[in-house]
Amino acid sequence: IAESYRIRQQTENAISAYQDFLVIASEDLAVLDQKMSSTFYIAELQFGQKKYAEAIRTWKQYLTNFPNGPKWTGAQSRIIDAEFQIGISLLTDKAYDDTIESFKQFEKDHPLDSRIRQILVIYGQMRVHQAEKNQGAVVDYQSAIVEWEKLVSKYPNTEESSFALFQIGQVYEQKLGELEKALELYQKSLNMRLKLLGSNHLDVASSYVNLGALYTDKGEYDKA
């Protein structure tokens, strides 16, 4: 019954049916495989509902109850996914202080996770948002630059670093009016993007557009 509900995307009914099955089969070793898959599927369904804390609790139950389960490693991985999504959800809700707290904990718990690069991008974006909220406070724009520079230093030659360089360039051009500095950052971003993405990528085109526009604004039409 639970499987039928899940396939038909009737999430609440599926979760309820899986939970009923787990109660009925709690002491029945003959259906161990079904109990393991049911627990894992409940967590997946909760994740799909964006009930990340509940999903984490359910996956942790899987880890505790089924230490030799075939999806034990998968449950560990999905817990980390859910922890990351908690931060994204807070960001979407514009709960910026809570977002930072959540992501700082994520960085502490999972320092080697590749999504750290995305988190560092987000830190800079939040600083820019704060600057705009504060009527263009220069100190907040400078804080955004510092956050993105940390990303470039820690994770050089990555797509996130090329994006950070591009964003720093935009801040220098559009917010701080430092055009020469902006040109330098746009060029660094372009060079990195060409190396990572190739000449036909849209991000490379975007870099060329910004460089050309900035040279035009400076009256350097031959370079534009």
WOWONOR-V44905 format. One record per backbone hydrogen bond with DSSP energy under -1.0 kcal/mol. CO is the residue of the C=O (numbers start at 0). NH is the residue of the N-H. Records with the same first field share a line. If there is no record, write none. Layout:
CO = NH / NH
This chain:
0 = 4
1 = 5
2 = 6
3 = 7
4 = 9
5 = 8
8 = 10
9 = 13
10 = 14
11 = 15
12 = 16
13 = 17
14 = 18
15 = 19
16 = 20
17 = 21
18 = 22
19 = 23
20 = 24
22 = 25
24 = 27
27 = 30
28 = 31
30 = 34
31 = 35
32 = 36
33 = 37
34 = 38
35 = 39
36 = 40
37 = 41
38 = 42
39 = 43
40 = 44
41 = 45
42 = 46
43 = 47
44 = 48
45 = 50
46 = 49
49 = 51
50 = 54
51 = 55
52 = 56
53 = 57
54 = 58
55 = 59
56 = 60
57 = 61
58 = 62
59 = 63
60 = 64
61 = 65
65 = 68
68 = 71
70 = 74
71 = 75
72 = 76
73 = 77
74 = 78
75 = 79
76 = 80
77 = 81
78 = 82
79 = 83
80 = 84
81 = 85
82 = 86
83 = 87
84 = 88
85 = 89
86 = 90
87 = 91
88 = 92
89 = 94
90 = 93
93 = 95
94 = 98
95 = 99
96 = 100
97 = 101
98 = 102
99 = 103
100 = 104
101 = 105
102 = 106
103 = 107
104 = 108
105 = 109
109 = 112
112 = 115
113 = 116
114 = 118
115 = 119
116 = 120
117 = 121
118 = 122
119 = 123
120 = 124
121 = 125
122 = 126
123 = 127
124 = 128
125 = 129
126 = 130
127 = 131
128 = 132
129 = 133
130 = 135 / 136
131 = 134
136 = 140
137 = 141
138 = 142
139 = 143
140 = 144
141 = 145
142 = 146
143 = 147
144 = 148
145 = 149
146 = 150
147 = 151
148 = 152
149 = 153
150 = 154
157 = 161
158 = 162
159 = 163
160 = 164
161 = 165
162 = 166
163 = 167
164 = 168
165 = 169
166 = 170
167 = 171
168 = 172
169 = 173
170 = 174 / 175
171 = 177
176 = 178
177 = 181
178 = 182
179 = 183
180 = 184
181 = 185
182 = 186
183 = 187
184 = 188
185 = 189
186 = 190
187 = 191
188 = 192
189 = 193
190 = 194
191 = 195
192 = 196
197 = 200
200 = 204
201 = 205
202 = 206
203 = 207
204 = 208
205 = 209
206 = 210
207 = 211
208 = 212
209 = 213
210 = 214
211 = 215
212 = 216
213 = 217
214 = 219
215 = 218
218 = 220
219 = 223
